[in-house]
């Protein structure tokens, strides 16, 4: 959520932190001696949450990377969720107005030196960690982040829900690899071996499946909601194809309906950051009133006087940035494209009834390199203006309201 927010509200400098982290991981790998790095440990890290936090060896670039648990006979590598989400941010980066990028040459440098290596490296890995199964490409060791079995099932299945091809893995793999194919076309690298591998697998990840309860299935084996794992779990990783990715969108109404059903079943009684995440998803679904209801829970008893949330005795900022991201998604969205791949700007896509009387925003960023100003009254746009960023497309994007083209738009030169 907070990663998506940096682009939407033009906090471009925060992106540098992510880019540097990704670059450091690649630099350390390139500087390894010819014989490779060697690490010796007396015992493997425990395969548990505490083992991950305190004893596993971070690889790549630490938090944005993987953890090695080690072992003589069995080696285990655990990729962290932000590793995938960081690549999504890098993928999106080229499409936003960027104050530090002054011309096409600067954009090309970002694309060539930052975005491509990160997406390419991740796609190279992801296309190898799936196996062809009955015509599909499924992640062969798969887990929905931090989801655990009920106490009754732990006796026979262990604590964590390990499987093949869970929704989170399949959706993230599809989003990352589709992004690489898109950028390969821009850079003229369609003949790259990894790109060819991605093209072979795309369309066969099957990451969104609707279950018997009308829910998005978290696990392929799941039939009714809650059969596997904690039905009220704080994570909603199986909706990553809704937010921050856009696999589920207005062109897939049956998936939208199932995603909404999933959020209803999961509930909003959870950690502060998880409530903010739910609000972001509600905004993508166009459910402004339900997003606002999530805010009511968040502000009523989850935040301190500093507006930070508490987890134990630690104050966190995730919820603050998360609900801010949700607000921007309620006011403006630009993740969908037309048949030619041009981004579409949607005005007030999830405006709650309580906000309809009058309001405005200025300078929210949209994909395609444009900044948007909007004033509304009685739930409808009153004044709309587009301002181009340094690398905005020559032709202004299509602007919609309520799913239909909105013609009354002023296009400013600066």
Secondary structure, DSSP 8 states (H G I E B T S, - for coil): -HHHHHHHTT-HHHHHHHHHHHHHHHHHHHTS-TT------SS---SSHHHHHHTSEEESSGGGSEEE---SS---EEE-HHHHHHHHHHHHHTTS--TT--SHHHHHHHIIIIIHHHHHHHHHHHTTSEEEETTEEEESSEEEEEEE--HHHHHHH-SEEEESS-HHHHHHHHHHHHHHHHHHHHHT-TT-HHHHHHHHHTT------B-TTSSB-SSTT--STTSSS-TT-S--GGGTTTTTS-SSSTT-HHHHHHHHHHHHHH-S-S-HHHHHHHHHHHHHTT-HHHHHHHHHHHHHHTB-TTS-EEETTEEESHHHHHHHHHHHHHHEE---B-TTS-BEEEESTT--GGG-SEEEEEEEEETTTEEEEEEEETTEEEEEEEEE-TT--SS--EEEETTEE----EEE--
